[in-house]
Amino acid sequence: MQTQTHTQKRASPSSVRNAWTSLADARLTGVKATTSISSNHEDSRTALQRIDDELGALASAVASMRTRQNALSPVTSLPVEALSRIFTWEAIMEPPLSSHKWRFYWETGRYEPPQTNAKLGWIKVTHVCRHWREVALNNASLWTTVKLESAALTRVMLGRSRNLGAVIRVGSSSSYRDLSKKVAASGLREHASRIRLLDLDTYPKTRTAILDVLSKPAPVLESVRIVCDCTDSDDDPAGAAAADYDDDDDERYIHEKDIPLLDSRLFGGQTPRLHRLVLHQTRISWDSPILFSGLTHLEIRLPARCMASRDSTTTPCSVISRTGACPNTKKP
């Protein structure tokens, strides 16, 4: 009996189609009555605006119907907390990225970047339905890990992460000029005080595009990792790739003075929560304020073929005496 009643309440597909067709015909008749094809520019603009208004209202009606349709889906019964946790896992497994990687082209004999192919990664969940989008936008922690692949995406993520600490990761796929443009357009300078973790894997000149905007205090910064490739003089991904095929590369020595030195003005010398500092092929002045901010892990690695200077400030004794001023540093 209940099944029969339910069947009677459900309208047939043809009647639904006829109802919407009648409504559409009525609206279209009204549009035709008030608009006409005219050579007058103002009349044509008015007619087009009327049609745009009708199409906008129709799109809104369709969106509301789809929202109702999605609300009846079984996945909608999931608690917001559970759905948000699923999005968190998705953000870890499928981060947004840009496949801007250098490739060797035999035709030209050069390493060149292919056309950038931006991938939304986990952010595609915000395009599924209105409910999923609201859940994702209301979870600021989803937007805290930023890879500087796109200036526009970086700006959006920094804004949506609100006041939470940000994780900034920069790889070695961008040239200095490209990265400088991204940094300038991304709004990173305005949000620099919110950086909680900084991870740079790049070249001496290229890394300055990031570090030059980090001159203000970093009150929530906890970890810094800077890995610098000093073998490439052009600071160019293509040059680095080509260097892999240089038979004479194994014989090259790097003088200590050619290894980049961190600017003493980095973070304004104020990093009260910094506890981890990792520097590969990067030097730091032993009187830098960030060395005395409560570090528990300090790791500095220079190239195996590095020719050290005779500067007394970098002798084993001086290093030990200075690191001894960091009582929280854990011994291996």
Beta strands, then each sheet from edge to edge (+ up, - down):
strand 1: 97-98
strand 2: 103-105
strand 3: 110-112
strand 4: 118-119
strand 5: 145-147
strand 6: 166-170
strand 7: 195-202
strand 8: 223-228
strand 9: 254-255
strand 10: 276-280
strand 11: 297-301
strand 12: 306-307
sheet 1: 1+ 4-
sheet 2: 2+ 3-
sheet 3: 5+ 6+ 7+ 8+ 10+ 11+
sheet 4: 9+ 12+
end
